[in-house]
Amino acid sequence: MLNAEQIQEGALDFRYLLNRGYPRKATLELVGNRYQLTSDLRHLLHRGVFSNADSKLRSKKRLPIKAIRDKKLAIDGYNVSSAVEAGLSGQPLVLGDDGFIRDISGLSGRFKKTERTQEAIRMVLNVLKRMKPLQILFLFDAPISRSGQLAQEIRERLKREHIPGDARAVKVPEIILNRYPGVIATSDTAIIDQSEKVVDLAGATLRQRTILNSLFRLNKKRTPCVHL
């Protein structure tokens, strides 16, 4: 059973040590062992806690969703859809120190289409229709099963709903995303760090439906007690 105080203390210690320059992987193991955190809770810290410097840099790149109007937008397909789907399913989400909302299951790397996938895509498209970007490009990881089929379904929906855009399944979406001359929709830290303008499309979509009942906000206010 989750001990809220335990995970908050772990978050404080993790953040403090990251700010002191400790390596991320080893520090997460240290904090996880200290507080006897499960693998899921360690993943929550990994997805939500960052050094102040990293959080500040990413926050500067994060644009409000309305900023995509009349702009080219590339979407990290599985990253966005899996977070929205997690919210629809009542699975835990975390508001990261950098201001991005993430699912903590890490499902995007092992995505499997479910009955909620279509609803998640529909919600994302509804947000895009209201925001009216100039052009949209959904990118999905081709090595993941049925990515081509999902991309085709989205292409058909874009055409049917008169939304200018395309959807592709490609071997390494990051290559295109990192070079894209527009705004990127993702919460993937590696992609954010390589991008200039980013929107939290999943977070904006979930907020439209206020599906944030299971959102973790990791406390940053108290002085951490560090146990080495």
C-alpha positions as CSV (number, residue, x, y, z in Angstrom):
1,M,0.0,0.0,0.0
2,L,1.3,3.4,-0.9
3,N,2.7,5.5,2.0
4,A,2.3,9.1,0.7
5,E,4.8,10.5,3.2
6,Q,7.3,7.8,2.3
7,I,7.2,8.6,-1.5
8,Q,7.3,12.4,-0.8
9,E,10.4,11.9,1.4
10,G,12.0,9.8,-1.3
11,A,11.2,12.4,-3.9
12,L,12.9,15.1,-1.8
13,D,16.0,13.1,-1.3
14,F,16.2,12.1,-4.9
15,R,15.8,15.7,-6.1
16,Y,18.4,16.9,-3.5
17,L,21.0,14.5,-4.6
18,L,20.4,15.2,-8.3
19,N,20.9,18.9,-7.5
20,R,24.2,17.9,-5.9
21,G,25.4,16.2,-9.1
22,Y,24.9,12.6,-8.2
23,P,24.3,10.2,-11.1
24,R,20.6,9.6,-11.8
25,K,20.6,5.8,-12.0
26,A,22.7,5.1,-8.9
27,T,20.8,7.8,-6.9
28,L,17.4,6.3,-7.8
29,E,18.7,2.9,-6.6
30,L,20.0,4.5,-3.4
31,V,16.8,6.3,-2.6
32,G,14.6,3.3,-3.6
33,N,16.5,1.0,-1.2
34,R,16.5,3.6,1.6
35,Y,12.7,3.8,1.5
36,Q,12.1,0.3,0.3
37,L,10.2,1.5,-2.7
38,T,8.6,-0.9,-5.1
39,S,9.6,-0.9,-8.8
40,D,6.4,1.1,-9.6
41,L,7.2,3.8,-7.1
42,R,10.8,4.0,-8.2
43,H,9.5,4.5,-11.7
44,L,7.2,7.3,-10.4
45,L,10.3,9.1,-9.1
46,H,12.2,8.4,-12.3
47,R,9.3,9.9,-14.4
48,G,8.6,12.9,-12.1
49,V,11.7,14.1,-10.3
50,F,14.5,16.0,-11.9
51,S,17.3,18.4,-10.9
52,N,16.3,22.1,-10.7
53,A,18.6,22.9,-13.6
54,D,17.0,20.3,-15.9
55,S,13.5,21.3,-14.8
56,K,14.2,24.9,-15.5
57,L,15.6,24.3,-19.0
58,R,12.6,22.0,-20.0
59,S,10.1,24.4,-18.5
60,K,11.4,27.2,-20.7
61,K,10.8,25.1,-23.8
62,R,7.3,24.1,-22.8
63,L,4.6,26.2,-24.6
64,P,0.9,26.5,-23.7
65,I,-1.3,24.4,-26.0
66,K,-2.7,27.5,-27.7
67,A,0.7,28.2,-29.1
68,I,0.3,25.4,-31.7
69,R,-2.2,27.5,-33.6
70,D,-1.0,28.0,-37.2
71,K,2.2,26.1,-36.4
72,K,3.6,22.8,-37.7
73,L,3.2,20.1,-35.0
74,A,5.0,16.8,-34.8
75,I,3.5,14.3,-32.3
76,D,5.3,11.6,-30.5
77,G,2.4,9.2,-31.1
78,Y,2.8,6.5,-28.5
79,N,4.1,8.8,-25.8
80,V,1.0,11.0,-26.1
81,S,-1.6,8.4,-26.6
82,S,-0.3,6.1,-23.8
83,A,-0.5,8.9,-21.3
84,V,-4.0,9.8,-22.3
85,E,-5.0,6.2,-22.2
86,A,-3.5,5.8,-18.8
87,G,-5.6,8.7,-17.6
88,L,-8.7,7.2,-19.1
89,S,-8.0,3.9,-17.4
90,G,-7.5,5.5,-14.0
91,Q,-3.8,4.5,-13.9
92,P,-1.4,6.8,-12.0
93,L,0.0,9.9,-13.6
94,V,2.7,12.2,-12.3
95,L,3.2,15.9,-12.7
96,G,6.9,16.2,-13.3
97,D,9.2,18.9,-11.8
98,D,9.5,20.2,-15.4
99,G,5.7,20.7,-15.7
100,F,5.0,17.7,-18.0
101,I,2.3,15.1,-17.1
102,R,3.5,11.5,-17.6
103,D,2.1,8.1,-17.1
104,I,4.3,6.1,-14.7
105,S,3.8,2.7,-16.3
106,G,6.2,3.4,-19.2
107,L,3.7,1.8,-21.5
108,S,4.8,3.7,-24.6
109,G,7.7,1.3,-25.2
110,R,5.5,-1.8,-25.0
111,F,2.3,-0.3,-26.3
112,K,-0.6,-2.6,-26.9
113,K,-3.8,-1.4,-28.5
114,T,-6.9,-1.6,-26.3
115,E,-10.5,-0.5,-26.4
116,R,-9.5,2.8,-24.9
117,T,-6.9,3.6,-27.6
118,Q,-9.5,4.9,-30.0
119,E,-11.1,7.1,-27.3
120,A,-7.6,8.5,-26.4
121,I,-6.9,9.3,-30.1
122,R,-10.3,10.9,-30.5
123,M,-9.7,13.1,-27.5
124,V,-6.3,14.2,-28.8
125,L,-7.9,15.0,-32.2
126,N,-10.6,17.0,-30.6
127,V,-8.0,19.2,-28.9
128,L,-6.1,19.6,-32.2
129,K,-9.3,20.6,-34.0
130,R,-9.9,23.4,-31.5
131,M,-6.2,24.6,-31.5
132,K,-5.9,24.5,-35.4
133,P,-2.2,23.8,-36.0
134,L,-1.1,24.5,-39.6
135,Q,0.1,20.9,-40.2
136,I,0.2,17.7,-38.0
137,L,2.5,14.8,-38.2
138,F,1.9,11.7,-36.0
139,L,4.9,9.5,-35.6
140,F,4.7,5.9,-34.3
141,D,7.5,3.4,-33.6
142,A,7.4,0.9,-36.5
143,P,9.0,-2.0,-34.5
144,I,5.9,-2.0,-32.1
145,S,3.2,-4.3,-33.3
146,R,0.4,-2.9,-35.5
147,S,2.0,0.6,-35.6
148,G,1.4,0.8,-39.4
149,Q,-2.3,-0.1,-38.8
150,L,-2.7,2.6,-36.2
151,A,-1.0,5.2,-38.4
152,Q,-3.3,4.3,-41.2
153,E,-6.4,4.7,-39.0
154,I,-5.2,8.1,-37.9
155,R,-4.5,9.2,-41.5
156,E,-8.1,8.2,-42.4
157,R,-9.5,10.1,-39.4
158,L,-7.5,13.2,-40.2
159,K,-8.8,13.2,-43.8
160,R,-12.4,12.4,-42.7
161,E,-12.4,15.3,-40.1
162,H,-10.6,17.7,-42.5
163,I,-7.6,18.1,-40.2
164,P,-4.4,18.8,-42.2
165,G,-1.8,16.2,-41.4
166,D,-0.3,12.8,-41.8
167,A,0.5,9.8,-39.6
168,R,3.5,7.5,-40.2
169,A,5.1,4.4,-38.6
170,V,8.9,4.9,-38.8
171,K,11.8,2.9,-37.4
172,V,13.2,5.7,-35.2
173,P,10.7,8.5,-34.6
174,E,13.3,10.4,-32.5
175,I,15.4,11.1,-35.6
176,I,12.5,13.0,-37.3
177,L,11.3,14.6,-34.0
178,N,14.8,15.9,-33.1
179,R,15.1,17.6,-36.5
180,Y,11.5,18.8,-37.0
181,P,11.2,22.5,-37.9
182,G,8.2,23.2,-35.6
183,V,6.6,22.4,-32.3
184,I,7.0,18.9,-30.7
185,A,4.3,17.2,-28.7
186,T,5.9,14.8,-26.2
187,S,6.9,14.3,-22.5
188,D,10.0,12.2,-23.4
189,T,12.9,13.9,-21.6
190,A,15.5,12.9,-24.2
191,I,13.4,14.5,-27.0
192,I,12.5,17.6,-25.0
193,D,16.2,18.1,-24.3
194,Q,16.9,18.1,-28.1
195,S,14.0,20.3,-29.0
196,E,13.4,24.1,-28.9
197,K,9.6,24.2,-28.6
198,V,7.5,21.6,-26.9
199,V,3.9,21.2,-25.8
200,D,2.4,18.8,-23.3
201,L,-0.4,17.6,-25.6
202,A,-1.3,14.6,-23.3
203,G,-1.6,16.9,-20.3
204,A,-3.7,19.4,-22.2
205,T,-6.0,16.6,-23.5
206,L,-6.5,15.2,-20.0
207,R,-7.2,18.6,-18.5
208,Q,-9.9,19.1,-21.1
209,R,-11.7,16.2,-19.5
210,T,-10.4,16.9,-16.0
211,I,-9.1,13.3,-16.0
212,L,-6.5,13.9,-13.4
213,N,-7.9,12.2,-10.3
214,S,-4.8,9.9,-10.0
215,L,-2.2,12.6,-10.5
216,F,0.8,12.6,-8.2
217,R,2.3,16.0,-7.3
218,L,5.6,15.4,-5.7
219,N,6.3,17.9,-2.9
220,K,9.3,20.3,-3.4
221,K,8.7,22.6,-0.4
222,R,10.3,20.8,2.6
223,T,14.0,20.5,3.3
224,P,15.0,16.9,2.6
225,C,16.5,14.6,5.2
226,V,19.2,12.7,3.3
227,H,20.3,9.3,4.4
228,L,23.5,8.0,2.9
